[in-house]
């Protein structure tokens, strides 16, 4: 229920209460993370409205809730927005792009959203094929070996 209330508020009042662009960006970052948290525990490929929550579908759906449009696949989402050249500059709501299951192939195969930083560790929320929508961290060996880049769609 809370996620739907947040979604309605973001859609009705996306920027109306803010005069400065930076305040609006911060609110969109906070909103997208809170909305994403409302889906924790959903299974991979859950259907919500007309969206399927595989990894890229989850990211696309979340971006639309804050008025941003991204492409549908992880292969194309690596080109959405602008690249964050230093991962330490990643912010909540940025897209995190990973290689697919084959870590030797540099082709994008998985995406998620930056959730938060804690103790110099980046945490991201994503739709995992085996564990559903969850929060993991970048330094987990599975993800560390597959990390490609971070993309900022919100600030553009």
N, C-alpha and C positions, 0 to 999 in steps of 0.2 A: 504494500500500500504506500509506504513512504517513497519508493522509487517513482511511483506514478505521480505523486504530489510534486516531487522535485522536477520531474519531466514537464508537467503542466506549467509550473512556475518558470522554468527556463524557456519554454516555448512562448508563454504569454509575455514575460518580462525579460527578454534576452539582454537588452541594454538600456532599457528605459530609465533606470534609476541611476545611471552613471554619466557624468559629463566628460571624464577623462578616459581615453582609450586604454591606458594601463589598468585602470580599475576594472574595466569590462573584461579584459583578457584574464585577469586574476579570477574574476567571478566565473568565467567560462571554464577555466582549469579546475576550479574547486567543484563546479557543478558536474562536469563530466566524470570526475573521480567518484563523487557521491552516487551518481546514477549507476555507474559501473558496479559499485559495491552492492547495489540492490540486486544484482544478478549472481552474486557469489553462490556457488553450489549448483547452479543450473548445469545440466549436462551439455557436453559438446553436441552441436547440431540441434539444440533446442530451437523450436520455432516460436518467435515472438512477433506478433502482428504479421507482416509480410517478410520478416527477416529470419534468416537461419544463422544461428550463432556458432558457426565454425569460427576460427580465429579472425579472419578478415571480415566476415559478416558482423561479428561482434564490434570490431573497431568501426566499421562503416556505420552501423546503427548508432553507436555512441556519438560519433561525430555529427550525425544529423540532428541529434537532440540539442546541440548547441549551435546549429545553423551552419555547420561546415560540411562540405561535400568532399568525399574521398572516393577513390576507385574501389572496386569490389574484391580484388584478389591481392594476396600478399606479394605476388610478383609485381603488380603494378603499384601497390602502396609504397614501395621503396622509392618511388618517384614523386609521391604526393608531398606537398609542402616544401620546406627547405631543410637541407641536411644540418644537423647539429654536429659541428666538427669535433667537439670534445664532449664525450659522454658525461663529464662532470657538470656540463651546462644543461643537461636534460632536465625538463620540468614536468610536473604532473600534467597528463593529457597528451604529451608527445607520443608519437608512434615508435615502438621499439621493433626493429626488424631482425629476424634470425634466418639462418640457413634452414633448409628442411632437414629431414632425418639423416641425410647423408652429409656429414660435416665436411667432407672433402669437396663438395660441390658448392660453389659460392652463390648459387641461385637462391633468392628469397623463398622461404617456404613456411614461415610462421611470423605472426605479428601479435603485438599486445600494446597496452598503453602504460606509460610511466605512471605509477601510483604514488610513490613517495621515495625520499631518501632517508636512510637511518644508518648512523655509524658508518658513513662512507660507502654504503651499499645501496644500489638502486633496486627498488622493488617495482614490479610491474604486474598488472592484472591482465589476464588473457583467458582464452578458451582452449584448454588442453584436451587433446583427443582422449586421453585415458582418465583424467581427473576432473574434467569439466571446468567451469569458470572458477578461477582461483588466483591467488597472489603468490608469486615466486620471486626470487631475487636473481640478479644478473650473474652473481658469482657462484651459483650452483653450477658444477662442472658441465652438466648437460647443456645449459644455456650459454655459459661462458665460451664453450667451444664452437658455438653456432652464431654468436652475436655478430651482426653486420654493421648496423648503424641506428641512429635515432633521427626521426623526422619531425619537424615542427610544422603543424598545419594551423594551429590556433593563432599564432602571431602574424601570419601573413595577411 
